[in-house]
């Protein structure tokens, strides 16, 4: 288990940097995760980023799956490609959203390859 300290917050992460407790996620946790993943240094995160993260979490809770990337922007009423603009690597967005480590099958489908 890994600990990550950010301001007045300590995150409990697994050895690969995924949040250990799905229920412990808050917007402050998202800021800490974004800082750890070097996606953002400002907190709070932009509303556009938070909308994407909230949608991913809600989708995960309902379907126990990662949302189809093409559908994310449509569902959060943002411009096409918003997810790649806000989070160039979907795996990093997955981590910041506090979702558990994806299965190898999911990982293969959503892994960012430049």
For each residue, the residues with C-beta under 8 A, 3 or more apart:
1: 12 13 14 15 20
2: 12 13 14 15 17
3: 10 11 12 13
4: 10 11 13 32 36
5: 9 10 11
6: 9 10 11 31 32 35 36
7: 32 43
8:
9: 5 6 28 29 32
10: 3 4 5 6
11: 3 4 5 6 19 29 32 33 36
12: 1 2 3 19 20 21 24
13: 1 2 3 4 16 17 18 19 20
14: 1 2 17 18 20 101
15: 1 2
16: 13 101
17: 2 13 14 36 37 95
18: 13 14 95 99 100 101
19: 11 12 13 22 24 25 29 33 95 98 99 100
20: 1 12 13 14 24
21: 12 24 25
22: 19 25 98 99 100
23:
24: 12 19 20 21 29 98
25: 19 21 22 29 30 57 97 98
26: 29 30
27: 30 31 44 45 50
28: 9 31 32 43
29: 9 11 19 24 25 26 32 33 98
30: 25 26 27 33 34 45 49 50 53 96 97 98
31: 6 27 28 34 35 40 43 44 45
32: 4 6 7 9 11 28 29 35 36
33: 11 19 29 30 36 37 95 96 98
34: 30 31 37 39 40 43 45 49 96
35: 6 31 32 38 39 40 41 43
36: 4 6 11 17 32 33
37: 17 33 34 92 95 96
38: 35
39: 34 35 87 92 96
40: 31 34 35 43 45 46 49
41: 35
42: 45
43: 7 28 31 34 35 40
44: 27 31 50
45: 27 30 31 34 40 42 49 50 53
46: 40 49 50 86
47: 50 51
48: 51 52 76 78 82 86
49: 30 34 40 45 46 52 53 86 87
50: 27 30 44 45 46 47 53 54
51: 47 48 54 55 76 78
52: 48 49 55 56 72 76 78 82 83 86 87 93
53: 30 45 49 50 56 57 93 96 97
54: 50 51 57 58
55: 51 52 58 59 67 72 75 76
56: 52 53 59 60 66 67 72 93 94 97 99
57: 25 53 54 60 61 97 98 99
58: 54 55 61 62
59: 55 56 62 63 65 66 67
60: 56 57 63 64 65 66 97 99
61: 57 58 64
62: 58 59
63: 59 60 67
64: 60 61
65: 59 60 106
66: 56 59 60 90 94 99 102 106 109 110
67: 55 56 59 63 71 72 75
68: 71 72
69: 72 83 84 90 110
70: 73 74
71: 67 68 74 75
72: 52 55 56 67 68 69 75 76 82 83
73: 70 76 78 79 80 81 82 83
74: 70 71 77 80
75: 55 67 71 72
76: 48 51 52 55 72 73 82
77: 74
78: 48 51 52 73 82
79: 73 82 85
80: 73 74
81: 73 84 85
82: 48 52 72 73 76 78 79 85 86
83: 52 69 72 73 86 87 90 93
84: 69 81 87 88
85: 79 81 82 88
86: 46 48 49 52 82 83 93
87: 39 49 52 83 84 90 92 93 96
88: 84 85 92 112
89: 92 93 112
90: 66 69 83 87 93 94 110 111 112
91: 94 95 102 107 110 111 112
92: 37 39 87 88 89 95 96
93: 52 53 56 83 86 87 89 90 96 97
94: 56 66 90 91 97 99 102 110
95: 17 18 19 33 37 91 92 98 99
96: 30 33 34 37 39 53 87 92 93
97: 25 30 53 56 57 60 93 94
98: 19 22 24 25 29 30 33 57 95
99: 18 19 22 56 57 60 66 94 95 102
100: 18 19 22
101: 14 16 18
102: 66 91 94 99 106 107 110
103: 106 107
104: 107 108
105: 108 109
106: 65 66 102 103 109 110
107: 91 102 103 104 110 111
108: 104 105 111
109: 66 105 106
110: 66 69 90 91 94 102 106 107
111: 90 91 107 108
112: 88 89 90 91
113:
114:
